[in-house]
């Protein structure tokens, strides 16, 4: 028998779900770099790659010019279900959004 899977290290992904909440709703407190930000408004994006993998990205609402959310909106426009974005695998092989 044989397994043939076409997995790409970068490509296009689509937003399939957007959840709104607080940062602590999506990331455990012990994993937050700055626990003082736990009560910040945040969004969790669920994305699906062209090869069928799904992954999630959590972005906090911020006014900083370097914030991930701001960079995403500048690059891709209004974020909504169906928006096509780019991804690339990180050093561990996990898909991550390209900001």
Phi, psi and omega in degrees: 000168188212145175243126179234105181240129179262097181250125181262148178275346174202159181164208182257148175221158177242142174287124180250346180201141175232124178245143179245139179183206175258156180306320181291343176288334186252334183233127178301143182307319183292344179263350178289134178294320179232101185294344176294340180269006185302330183264013177284146176293140182214165177232138173249122178259129173256128185235154177233130181279169179299330181269010172095356178284150175243149176209163182237148173230136177248129180231134180272149175286124184210150176265358180297138178294344180259008183292149179298318181298315180297317179297320178298314182293322177296323184279318188247355182082201181300129180272125178209165178301131182101346179297132179267131181230172177257149175225159173215146179286143175277186183298335180267000179091010179270136176293139178220145178299146172265120183270000000 
